[in-house]
Amino acid sequence: MDSIIYLVPAFGLVGLIYTAWRFSWVSKQPAGTENMQKLSGYIADGAIAFLKAEWKVLAFFAIPTAVLLFWLGSDQGTPEHPIHSSPLIAVAFLIGAVFSATAGYIGMKIATKANVRTAEAARTSLSKALQVSFTGGSVMGMGVAGLAVLGLGGLFIVLYHLFAFGQPLTSDDMRKAIEVLAGFSLGAESIALFARVGGGIYTKAADVGADLVGKVEAGIPEDDVRNPATIADNVGDNVGDVAGMGADLFGSYVATILATMVLGQEINVVDSYGGYSPILLPMLIAAVGLLASLVSTFFVRISKETSSVQNALNLGNWASVIITFIASYFLVKNILPENLKLRGFEFTSNGVFLAIVVGLIVGALMSIITEYYTAMGKRPVNSIVQKSGTGHATNIIGGLAVGMESTVLPILVLAAGIIMSYKFAGLYGVSIAAAGMMATTAMQLAIDAFGPIADNAGGIAEMSQLPPEVRERTDNLDAVGNTTAATGKGFAIASAALTSLALFAAFVGIAGITAIDIYKADVLAGLFVGGMIPFIFSALAISAVGKAAMEMVNEVRRQFREIPGIMEYKAEPEYEKCVAISTQASLKQMILPGAIALISPVLVGFTMGPEVLGGLLAGVTVSGVLMGIFQSNAGGAWDNAKKSFEKGVNIDGQMYYKKSEPHKASVTGDTVGDPFKDTSGPSMNILIKLMSIVSLVIAPYIAVESSELNMSQNDAIEVPSADKSFSSTEVLELENGLKMKIADSGRPVERELVDFIASEQAVNKDTWFDFDRLMFASGNTTLRPESQDQLRNVADILGAYPDVNIKLGGYTDNTGDPSMNLQLSADRAASVKQSLVAMGVDASRLESEGYGEQYPIASNDTEEGRAQNRRTSIRVTQK
């Protein structure tokens, strides 16, 4: 493998250097008055305290899970059915978990520094406030992407040198390295789920309490310093929308790259990188996408108070997409060979590039559609505003309708994206489309994180009683931030859908199943159970918010009632008690939803088998994507419908503002939408990916055995191409003096091949020589290690006779599906060709073709005869 792989962690380091530089710049900006700094300190202390408490809880999950993975990785299976894993998968899992937690911590630290500095900058101008808040967001975006690229690229290099150095891409050793790498993604996604759910419960419990008692009952703003829940509310913006989102997209980023690598590992190619280009490409696309995002951060600028913040952010986003688009073309054309094939689907490097373009387009369209359904001034949000005029119930009805309607276009876009990317490059195209979409994660996250920073800045401005124009500027940023947050969640769920499909395809291959038949009762049952999981997951998350919010409401009411002087600014509320309620509730309530995601695929897989687990994954993916889009968009639309009243809205010819009855109805809608958009909705993308990754990790242990396949599916693909062995040897000496060991009985292929080359017999299409010591791993096209001796002999023969060209033919018996048999025979012949190329044979001297069940040489009535028909042969085409 070429040294180009070292560019991947190097680009990750560049991203982290940028992170440190911009973090330093934000830290040097003015932090405002002493009171502003005190309030900001409360928020920072509460956020860090929550993270530390969350990490302690997660340690009790991570350590036992690592021990379990170590035990599973120690099981190497049997010679007939090997398991390609290692105890090091536990180490990879812990590294992924630590990196995911670190990604959230980076976002938390910068957000709690940038919020007060954004509020102070807003005293100067909108332009300066945007610069500080977006720079804070870019620190998080580049930090998350830098850690992901550095962690995945660096760990891959280590695992390659440990397990597969010098081995072909399709070797068992490389398969083991990729399986261990899956542990890194499992660790990242596991922490992401708990961080997202726990952070979402925290932030929404505080937000609901601050809204219902502060706004509706006491008639004061939620960010008023007199509101006891205001500090917890602002802390929640950080632990949910910053730390949770950081861990979320870190996991998504890694899972997308991993899914493409798992499928790429099955592809036999001849290239300039030792055949490794199919798994190098997704890592390099992520790396150049990181650099594209870095450059694009400098495009996000405004010059005047009337400039559009949304347009500035869109410019940066589109710049990152365009740069990635251009860079991807040159990457694909310079790394991949012209022709590739995966599981029988032939495609070209141009098709791979077009699949990447599809991914970029799908990501862009998802953002545009989500912005339309959640932005102020657009028809969907306006429809909710109008329905607020007739009360709370009609506001709720309007928001639910908008959320449901908003699933139509995204699903059609996703469906078209899946079809087109598959058409261009098969399953590899679907996964590389997701990788292309996620390549600009750094910019997407920068735009997303800017929102909660601006929201906190507005809260600090309100609590510090800064001039009205300051709050107007922060509200301007915050309103845009609500939309960017919703588009970020739409982007994440779209990438999750494509990634889960790729992970699903990888699971099917490793589990040894050829199809998932929903006509079977148990598979159909698994499909229905999978469809149910996002509903119970959402119910638990929303219920947790409701329980914690009730405690918060009661505590805020108690403080208003029992602490005299709060409303007159004569007494300070007990902020820490509200912070404690959110912290304890979130840590307690996040366990059960997380356990469902982790345990359900394990239970189904080990008790019902891989095909039923496949049905479960299909159900949870479809249902989860729909639930994620519906909840995120409904919540975003409700939120911006409420914010529309801050500037005034026209309902039936009359203007309404804050504190009006329609505004109170919109507050109720926003309160319902809060757990939708910030707790259960965005957790859906982690849920479906995490369940797919868990299934991928356990797939080797629940894989269908060869005998089961032959009995249940009449499938001949699991039996080796030949099963002969030899216990004694003789030496065959070639004309160039090279000596090789061959079997001393029968007519070994090496002797037959040399005798034919030396004879006067003309080359013809009917003279074939069967390999007698060639073995394939059960259920796939991977050559077993014991095949290497004979392949080396053939390579040496071709070295001794440089004018000789050969053709490799693959054959099967006539049981099972003929088209699958034909494809299997072609893939196995191609695998032999790739192995010979890896041994130094010029690829131009080799051809390969599969003939399936054609040309049997024995009867299929006996197992012995069928074994003879499952063979790989050599024919001389030039001598």
Disulfide bonds with the S-S distance in Angstrom:
none
